[in-house]
Structure formats: C-alpha cells, structure tokens
Amino acid sequence: QVQVEESGGGLVQAGDSVMLSCVVSGRRTFDKYAMGWFRQVPGKERELVAGIGSGGITIYADSVKGRFTISRDGAKNTVTLQMNSLKPEDTAVYSCAAAGPFSPYSSNVPRRVAEYAYWGQGTQVTVSS
C-alpha cells in the first residue's frame, strides 16, 4: 500500500509564493510512480495542476504555466509544488496523488483523476486579493 501525505498551504496574499510538499511512503519503488498535484474548489471537478512522470517529464495546466513548478526527489520520496505569483483563483484544496507503477524512466504522465490510485487528504490554499 502506498501512503501519500501533503504539507504546506495556508492563507496568503495575491502575488505571494507557497510551496506544497508531498511525502510518499509504503513502497520502495517511489521512482516508478508518476505524481500529480490536483486542486478542487466547491462545485467544480478536481483538476490536474501539475504532474511529473517517473522519468521526470512534467506537465502543467495552462492556468499555472510559468508560475508553478513541480519537482521530485527520489532520495526523500517527496514531490513538491512551488507556486509563485499566486492569484485568488488559485484558491482551492490541493491534493497530491500517485499513479503507477511504471517503468523507472517512463514518459507517461497521467492526466485524469481516475488514473491516480493513491491520494493524500488535501491541503487548503487560500489566496486573498
């Protein structure tokens, strides 16, 4: 079983930066999992914000390109989401999720919620104007 736990978030002002972290435990094959950060606001579907494959390829939602950066550290089994130039519309519950396993250097970065089997509890990010 894979456990996913997020940290970070909170209340910030527009233009500020926040870093979210996600620790994956329970398996020794973190490098075989693609990781994604999703966000959800009440009344809307959960959406992919950023994803990183086991081979390091990254994808981003158009709304966050140039502002958010996803990265992974295999030595620490962590994935981080650096969020810069935050906007009020970035306010949401952010969740980290794992998909796989894939081959260690796979270019596959799943985009759909259903492709991710393991989820954290989520962390709230609120951006005030």
N, C-alpha and C positions, 0 to 999 in steps of 0.2 A: 504494500500500500504506500502511496505517495502522499505526503502531507505538505501543504502549501500555507505559508503564513506571511501576511503583509505587515508592514510597519511604515510609519510616516503619515503624511496628510495633516489635516487640521484646517484652521481658518487663516487665510492670507488675503492680502490686498492685490488688486489687479496690478500686473507688472512684476509681481514677486516671483520667486522660484521655490520649488519644492522638490524634494527627492523622495520617491517611494522605493522601498526595498521589499524583496520577497525572498524568503528562505525556503528551500525545498529539502525535505528530509524523508527518510524511509527507504530510499534506494541508493545504491552506489553507482547508479548509471545516469546521473543528472545530465551529463553531456549528451545523452541520447534523446533528451526531451526538448521539444520546441516549447517556448514560453511566450505567453501573451499577457498583456495588460488590457483589461476591458473597463468600460465605465457605463454606468446606468443612472438615469435620472427617473424620478417617478413618472409613470405614464408612458415611458418610452422603452424600446427594446435595448438590451445590452449591446454595446457596440465595441468593436476592436479598436483600441487606440494605437497599440504598437505590438509587434511580435518579433521574435528572434528565433531563428532555427538552430538546430544542433550544430550546424556548420557556420553559424554566425551571421547569416543573411538576415537583414532587418526589413520590416515593412511598417508603414505608418498610415494612419488615417489622414486624408487630405487636410483636415482641420487642424492638425497638430504638426504637420511637416515644417521643419525649420525651428520648431520651438521645443519639441520633446525628443529625448534620446533614450533609447533602450540599450542596455548592455548586460552582459552576463559574466560571471566569474566562476569558472569551474572548480577552482580550489576552495571556494567558500560556498558553493551550491546556491548562489544568490543571483537574482536578477534585479536590476534597478531601472527605474524610470525617472530620468531627470526632466523636470518640467519647468521651462523658463517662460517668461513673458506671459504669465497666466492671465486669463480673461474670465469674466464672470460666467461665460458659457461653458467653461471647463468644470464648473461645479458639478460634482457627481460622486457616487460611490465607485471607487476604483478597486478592481479585483484582479488578482494575479491567478493565472491558470497554466497548467501543464498539459501538453499533448504528446502522445507517443507510446512506446519508444520508436525512434527512427534510427537509421544508421548514424554513426557518430558525426559524419560531415554532410549530412543531408541538406539539400537546398529547400526542403519542404517547410513552409511556414503557414500553418493552417490559419484561415481567416474566419471560419464560422464557429460560433459558440459550441455547437454540437460536437465539434472535433476535439474539444478540450475535455478531458475526463476528470481532471483534478483541479479543485478550486479552493482559494482561500476565502476567508469570511468577508473580506472587503474592508476598505478604509475610506472615510469620508474626506473629501477635499472640497472646501468651500472658498470661493474667490469673491470677495466683496469689491464693489465698484467704488 
